[in-house]
């Protein structure tokens, strides 16, 4: 096991991603996982904050893949699959992935992934894979749900952590060897085949989500054009079921 071979546990931290970044810069070998009971400055994608009270699972893993920065998109998007698999295995409820980095139960957000790369002298030095899951209590964020509420039963944070590390580790071993089953992604996606509205910076487009590229980009057909969505830091997406406009 690489991811999780060294686990550091903390009570309250600002952000596990920031702490692991600091360790990475200090030369910490890959495989470190830092888990916190709560965060005071948890971060999500697009500069959003990530509410992190006790009862959630907040972890960050340090890896040093021989990737270019372009491959970070792939890691962000496809890493949702092993995490969703772990949540489903432990909770018994169907967990889907919503491009680019959300984990959902019946359209409500149960968790998210924040992958951040740190470069040194023009090459990717290391990557932090941050995972945040709403496990217990009310996440207090519109459109979100806790895994316990969705499952209707109590869940053990440690069992969940071990399942996530297990699936993330075997996913990581495969993806660095260039093997990853994109069909797994397609089966778990809540977006593919649906009409979506994408906000890219100030621009809005609507169309049908057709497929996922092997680089992790989502391809949407809008007004007869194939549009590649690949800028995760500035794109937000929502499914607009029933809408036919912009698609076909
Ligand atoms: C998102 O949905 O935008 C991603 C949320 C990722 C949150 C996790 S919690 C552990 C790690 N530390 C952080 O500050 N963020 C990630």
Boltz pocket constraint, residues with backbone or C-beta under 6 A from the ligand:
constraints:
  - pocket:
      binder: B
      contacts: [[A, 14], [A, 15], [A, 16], [A, 17], [A, 18], [A, 39], [A, 41], [A, 42], [A, 43], [A, 44], [A, 45], [A, 46], [A, 48], [A, 50], [A, 57], [A, 58], [A, 59], [A, 60], [A, 101], [A, 102], [A, 111], [A, 112], [A, 113], [A, 114], [A, 130], [A, 131], [A, 132], [A, 133]]
      max_distance: 6.0
